[in-house]
Amino acid sequence: MRDILPEESEGMSRIEDAAKQCLHSFGYSELRLPLIESTALFERGVGDGTDIVEKEMFNIDSRDGEPLSLRPEGTAGCVRAAIQHGLAFNRISRLWYRGPMFRYERPQKGRYRQFEQIGAEAFGIAKPALDAELIDINHQLFARLGVDEHMKLRINTIGSFAERRTYVEALRAHLESNRDALDADSLRRLERSPLRILDSKHSETRAVIANAPKIEDFLDADSMHHFEQVLEHLQSLGIGFEIDPYLVRGLDYYTHTVFEFETKQLGAQGAVSAGGRYDGLVEGLGGRAAPGAGFAIGIDRLLLLCQSVNTEQASPRSSLLYCVATDEDSLKAMMSIGNQLRKDLAGVPVVVDTQGGKLGTQMRRADREGARWTIIAGESERAEGVLTLKPMREVGEQSRLKYDALVLRLLEAHGGLS
């Protein structure tokens, strides 16, 4: 696990704020979930044959003997909460959540044992328009962050539980007949989760998969119609996609639509968001039958993407104002001026140098902080009722301005600071 330093946490906050605004605009309400749940919840919800449950969960021995786990993903906990508090049936609920998830994986860039996610789940809607809405939320968020052109949407359908069960048997038979060509991981998955073999990157296994049965051949007319309607909605929304017959997702609860947004900017860790429909999960976790669908976005990877394409996420403090004073009386005045600036320039960080010292020393601190502008107050400024505004990362000369003119100058600069 890792520390998230200020440069990253500020970028994450911007992503989370954009996501909150986007989800709110679609009518989703925030739900805050516990970090620790019963291990049985994830075994039943995610699937006890999945890599997450078999190898990747952080398990805890509680004092009363009940097995507990740090949450490896958010959907199971959200469904549990929806059942417990009556949010999943006889109503339409649109919920979202955020926070850390935990998986015991080998850490590498873009993949951490504690990682940040934003997820959304919707209950009570069986129509394909919901599947398209969830994809559209992702698309709208990526557009807000300026990374939509670097994303590719892959989408597939895996049908109902019954159809998938029939397909899995046919797939398992094909793989069994070619087991000598399968890699070690695929052989391990063959009995309990053969669908996961479709994700294999092993070259010989890929050759076996290329000749495997296709799930579309096992779907009935209703399942195909649902998927076709999803695609038509996406086309009407202007969202491009690629149908990937091998996309199945690694969790047992999915049915019908599954999707994934990926980018080529991050190398092997290209999946940024993923989700789909899970119409049987509420009932499977003990609730009354209710349709559901959702997605989760990896904030760590999305931040890396924002930084790699040089969006504003790469320099989150570019609007910083740094205020310095050359004597104690000016510092007292500057503390009050700083508070007024925070009101008049809402959302812009304003730092008052409370350490003091020579002007040159304070200016060097302002530069190290990445200040866009420095505001200076001293005896001469107090005598004239003005402040000195010095551009640090702007073209132009420093000027002496009265307070109102200074605020107007900052607001006008490049369309504002925020």
N, C-alpha and C positions, 0 to 999 in steps of 0.2 A: 504494500500500500504506500501511498505517497502523500506528501504535503502539496497542497495547491497554493502556490505563491500569489501575491497580489496581482501580478501582471496577468495571470491566467484567470484568477477569480473575478477580476473586473470584466474580462471578456465573457466569462460564463454568465455573469449577471446580466450583461447586455442581451445575450441569447435568451436567457430565461425571461427577461422582461418582454422581449419581442414575442416569445412563445405565449406568454400569458395574455398579451394583447390580442394575438391571433386567435387563441382558443376562446377567449371571452367574446370575440366578435362572432364566433360560430355558436355561442350559447352554452359553452362548457363551463362547469363550476369546479373549483379546486377542492380536492379531497386530500387530507394529510394522513398518511399510513404509517404504522409502526415499522421499525427496522427489523424486528424479530417476530417471527410467526412460528406456528407449529410446523415441524418437519413434514408431518403427514399432509399438510395443505399443499406443499409443493410436490410431494410424491403423487398425490391424487390429481392435482391440477396440471403441473408441467409434464408429469409422466415419469415413473420410476425407472424406465429404461433409457431415458435421455442422458446425454453427457452431463447436463447441469446437475441432475440428481445423483447420478452414479459417481461423478468425479469432482464436481466443481463447487459444491455447497460448503459453507462454513457452518458446521454443526456445533451445538452447545449442549452440554449436560446440565439441565436445570436441577435445582435442589429437590423438587418433588418427583424427579425421574422422567418428566415429559421431554421427549426430544424436541429441541428448538433449533431454528436455523436463521442466520442472517439472510435477509431476502435476496435471492438471486435475480429476481425480476419483479415487475409490479402488477401484472395482470391477475395472478392468483389472489394476491392480497386485496386488490380492488374488488374482485368478485366476492370474496369472503365478506368484505365490509358491506357491499351492496346487499347481500343476502341477510346479513346480521341486522342491518338497519332498514330493511324494506325498500331498498332503492332499485331493485332489479325487476320487479314485476308489477303489473297493473298500472304502469306509468312508463314514461320515456325519460331516461336519465342519461345525461351527458356529463361525464366526470373527467377530470385530469389531475395528475399528481406529478411530483418531482422529488428528486433526492438521490442519495447514494444507493447503489446496489452492490452486491458482493459475490464474486466467483473466484474459486481457487484455481486460477489459470497461470500460465507462465507469463509474467509481465513483459510487455514490449510496447513500443510507441503506439499509442492508440488503443491499447488493451491493458487494463489495469485490474488489480484484484478488488479495489474499491473504485467504482466508476459512477458517473452522474448520468441520470436519465430524466427525460420528461416523457410521460405517457398519457394517453387518453383512451377511455373506454366508453362505449355507448350501449345501452340496453333497451330492449323493447321494440327494436326496429329490425324486421326481417328483410326489408326490401334492398335491392342492390344499390339504390341511391346512397345509402349510408356508407357502403364500402367506398364509393367514389368521393363522398364528403370527407372521409378520413384521409384519403390520398390528397384531396384538395387542400386540407389544412397543412399538410406537409409542404405542398407546393407553394402555398401562400407564404409560409414561414421562410422557406429558402429564398423566395423572391425578396422578402423584406431584408434579409441578411445579405443579399447580393450574390448568392451562390447557386441560384437555380440553374444557370447555364452549365454548371459543372456536375449536375446530378442526372442520373439515368434511372428511370423507374422500370423495374422488372416486375412482372405480374404473372400469376398462374391461378388455376383452380385445382383443388384437390378433392372436390365433391363432398358428399355426405360421409358420415362415419361408415355406413354400410358399403358404399361404393369404394371407399378407400380400403376397407378391410378386404374386399374381393381383389382389388388391385395389388395390395401388399402380398397376398398369397401368390399371385402370378409373378410379381417381381421377385419374391423370394425363390420361387422355383427356377426362374431364369438365372439368378445369381448363384444358386446352389450348383447348377449345371456348369458354371464357369468359376467355381470357387478357387481353382488353382491360379487364376489370374488376378484374384483380389488381394489388396494390400492388407496388412495386419489389422488396421483399424476397422476396415470394412468387414473382415471376418468376425471381429468381435461384435459388430452391430447386426450381423446377418440374422440372428435369431430374434432379437428383441426390438430392433428399430431399423429394418432394412431401408426405409425411406431416406434415412440419413446418409446412406451410401451414395445417393444421387448427388450429394454435395462434395464427394471425393475429388481431390485434385490429382490423385495418382494416375499416371498415364495409362497403365494397363487396365486399371479399374474403369477409367473413362471409356476405354474401347469396349468393355463389356456393357457399360451403361448405354452406349450409343445404339446397341441392338436390343435393348430391354423393351418390354411392353410400355406403352405410353398411357398415362392415366386418363387422357381424354377418351380413349377407347372403352373406358369402363363407366363413363358418366351417362346418366339418363337425360331425357330432354329437358326436365326442369332445371337440373344443375347447369347444363349448357346454356339455357336461356338466362339464368341468373348471371352467369359470367359474361355473356354477350351484352346484357343490359349494363353491367358495370363498365365495359369497354366503350359502349355508346355514350354513357355519361361523361367519361373521361375525354372522349373526342369532342363533345359539346363544350366542355370546359377548356379546351385547348391544351390539354396535358398529354404530352407524348409518352409512349410506353413501348416496352418490348415484351412480348409473351415468351416466357421461359418455361418450357415443359418440365424442366428439372428442378425448378424452385419449389420446395416443399415446406421450408421452415423446420427448425429442429425441435419443436414442442408438440406434444401429443394433442393439445386441445383444438388445433385449427381445423376448420371445415371450409369448403368452398374457396372464397377469394383469399389468396396470400400475396403479399407484395413486399418489395424491398427497394429503397433508394440507395444507390451506390455512386461512388465517385472514383475516378482514376487518379485523383490528385494525392491520395494517401497510400498508394502501394497496396500491399496485401490486406490492410485494414480498411477496405473501401466501403463497407456497409455502414451507413450513417443512420438509417431509420428502417424499421420493418414492422409489419403487422398483418392483420387479416381478420377473418370472421371466425367465431367460435361458438356456434349456436347451441352446443351441448354442454358447455362448461358450467353454467349456472346450476343446471340440474345435476351435473356430475359432482359438484361440491356441496350438494345437499339442499339446494333451493328448488323452487318451482320452476318448471321449464320456461326459459326466456331467451330470446335471441340476443346475441352480443357480438361486438367487433371492436377492435382497437389497434393501437400502434405504440411503439416506444422509439424515442430518438436518443442516440448517444451524444450527450453534450460534449464530452471530451473530444470525440472525433469531429463533431461539427465545428468546434473551436479551432482545431487544427486546420480544417478546410478553410474557414474564414481567414485565418492567418496566411495560409498558403496562396490564396488568390488576392491578397493585399486589400481586403476590405477594411473598414474602420476598426474591425476587431483586432487588427494587428497593432494599433496604437490607441488603446482605449482611453488614455489620459491626455489626448492631444488638446483638449479644451481647458486644461488646468490654468487657473490664475494664481499667481504667487505674489503675496503682499509683503513688502519689507518696510521697516521703519528705522531711521538713523538715530533715534534717541527715545528715551522712556516715554515722554509726553506724546510723541508721535505714535509709539506703539499702542498706547491706550486708545488713541483715536482710531488707529488702524484696526484694532479688535472690533470696534463698533462698525467701522466701514465694511469689514469682512462680513459681518452678519447681514448688513443691508444688501451687499452684493449677492449673498446667497438667496435673498428674497427676490431681488430684481432680476437675477439671472438663474432662475430655478433650474436645477439639474446640473449646473456647472460646478465642478469642484473648486473651492476657494481655500487656499492654504495661507495662513498668516505665519510668518517666520517669528516664532516666539523665543527663539534662541538668541537672536540679536547678533551684535558684533559689527565689524566694519562692513560698509556697503558692498565692497568687492567680495567679501566672504559670503554675504547673503546672496549676492547675485550668482555666485558659483553654485550655491545650494539650489537656487531656482533652476539653473540649467540642468543640474543632475536630476532634479525632480521631473524634468521634461516639460517645464512650463511653456505655454504658448505666449503668455504675456506676463510681465511683472509690473506691479503697481508700487510706486515708491512714495513714501511720505517722510518729510523731514521738516526742519525749522522753517525753511523758505517756503515750502508748500503750505504749511500751516498759516504762515503770515499772509499768503496770497489767497488762501481758501481754495487751493487746487491740489491735484494729484498728478504725479508723473506716470505716464503710461509708456512702457518700453516693450516693443515687440521682440520676442525671443526667437520665434520661428515663423516670422512674417516679414514681408518686404515693407520697408518704411522706416521713418525716423521716430524717435521718441518725442512725446509731446506733453505739454502741461495743460490739463483740462479740469474744469469744474466737474463735480460728481455726475450731474445729469448728462453732460456732454460725454463724459467717459463711458457711461453705461450705453448711451446711444452708439458711440463708436464701436464698442464691443459687439453690440447686437447687429450692427451693419456689416461687420467684418465677415466676409465670405458667407453671408446668409445666416449669421448667428454662430454661437459656440457649441450648442448642445449636440 
